[in-house]
Amino acid sequence: MSQLQNAFTLFLSLLVEAVPFLLFGVILSSTLLIFIDERKLIALMPRNALFGAFVGSCIGFLFPVCECGNVPVARRLLLQGTPNAVAVSFLLAAPTINPIVIWSTWVAFRDQPEIVVYRVIFSLFIATVIGCVFSVQRDPRPLLQTSLAKNLQGTTKPVYKEDKPVLLQSGSFLLGNGGQTLRLDENFAVTAVLPAVQALPIKHRWRTFVDNVLREFQELGGVLVIGSAIAACLQVFVPRELILNLGQDPVSSIVAMMLLAVIVSICSTVDSFFALSFASSFTSSSLLAFLVFGPMIDLKAIGLLLSIFKPRMLIYLFALAAQLTFLLTLVHSYVF
């Protein structure tokens, strides 16, 4: 009975610490989605592979989305003719390289600020390298699902409806004039004339904003509850000796935390609080592996990723991210 009480106490403490960051991230992400015109940003994207990959990795500062929201944004970038290097590096880096995640990581590891620094450096490096690798494939259509590739045939220009941007992904809704609901079909084409979000009456934009905040917070909040419960149960019910033995070896601890990151798939906005619960048992390098690899490879997002990319593309993406994360954190464990 005491173990259950301890687990519940730990679960609540993780939840209370993490919820404010999740809510703030959802509000900021929805603000940028509804009130910012992304066409101006896309027009400035560089075409050079290395520079484009680096810039793509840094776009998260402007679009601070976690791994639950980076897939729809990356899809829009690809549809609008953004180079592969930019879109792929954004897909990998955005969940980590954004002010909300950096802030939450600092709050969780304020006694270990090097964790924050190396998380940013490693994530930038991995996303930039993989973006450069995929820039070799200049035509993105062989990497994309057939239904999505059709929208790119014969054009590299942005995909608009009557010269107005398609901003929301499949499964999302937009309140149009008169209050009608507009949505995208299975081919990512809008089913009705979609005005630019910025052109909508202010009351409709605010209604869309509130709807998006509530929907995202509901979806991500459920994931946060599950992740916090798993962390609490592992800390209380798994034998402490097993955790300590696994966590002190440089190689096994890194592999274990990478596997845990994939299994848990917790939102990057709050994953630092999850990792903090293992700080006394695992090496700092293994915590870095969790914080770097987890946001890149998210089981929750595989369904969304498969709606964009072919399975072969995802295998290459995951394998490269895993290898680079393991090598960087292993070097870190021996050097630092």
Beta strands, then each sheet from edge to edge (+ up, - down):
strand 1: 160-161
strand 2: 164-165
strand 3: 173-175
strand 4: 181-183
sheet 1: 1+ 2-
sheet 2: 3+ 4-
end
